[in-house]
Amino acid sequence: MSSLEKHSENKMIAFSEVRKHASPSDLWLVIDNKIYDFKKFFAVHPGGKDILLKYAGKDATEAFDEIHSREIL
């Protein structure tokens, strides 16, 4: 997933800030306490757009782990 950008490398971001990024053009997901920008991946996500929007601006760790391995990040 080279199109993902990690936002939480070595800096703290408040969850209130994460919640602001919940639209197709500005889509962050939290996975294992790391923030990922999914906006570039939104249109091509094999599981569809709806699941990304469901977890946009939220912690998606549990849902992610049910389907993916961490190596994909």
N, C-alpha and C positions, 0 to 999 in steps of 0.2 A: 504494500500500500504506500507507494512512494508519494502519493498525492496528499497524504495526511501530514499535518503539521502539529507538533506537540508544543503546547503553550506553557506547560508547567515545569519545564526543566529548570531546576534551581531557583524558582521564585514562587512565592505564595500568591494565589489569586482567590479572592473571596467567592464563596458559592453564590452570593447575591450577584456577582459579576457574571458568573457562568450562566445563570438563569436568563440573562439578557440576550444570550446568543442562541435563539431557538427558532430561527427561520431558515428556509432553504438557502438564502444568500449569506447567512451568518450563523452557522450551525456547529456548536461545540457539544461534545459528549465527554463525560468523565468515565474513564475506564481504569480501574485499579489506582485511584487517586491521582491520575494524570489526565490532563485536559487535551483533547484532540479536536482539531478543526476539520470537520467533515464536509465543508462547503464544496470543495472541488470533487469530492467523491459522491456527493448526493445524487447526481444524475445517472451514475453508472453502478450504484450499489446493487449487487446481484439479488439481495433480499428485498429490494424495492425501497421506495422513498418513504412510505408510511411508517415503517418501523424506525427509521432515523428520526422522523418528526416526532414520533411518540416519545423518544428519549432525548430530544434536543434540549439542551440547557439543563440536563439532569445526569444523575449517575446511572450509567448503562452497564455497569460491570456484570451484574447477575445475568441480564439478557444476553450480553456479549459472550460470556463464558458458556452459556448453554449451547451455542452454535459454533463458536470460533475457538481456535487455539491462540494463545498470546503471541506466538511467533508471527502471526499475520500482521501485527502492528509493527 
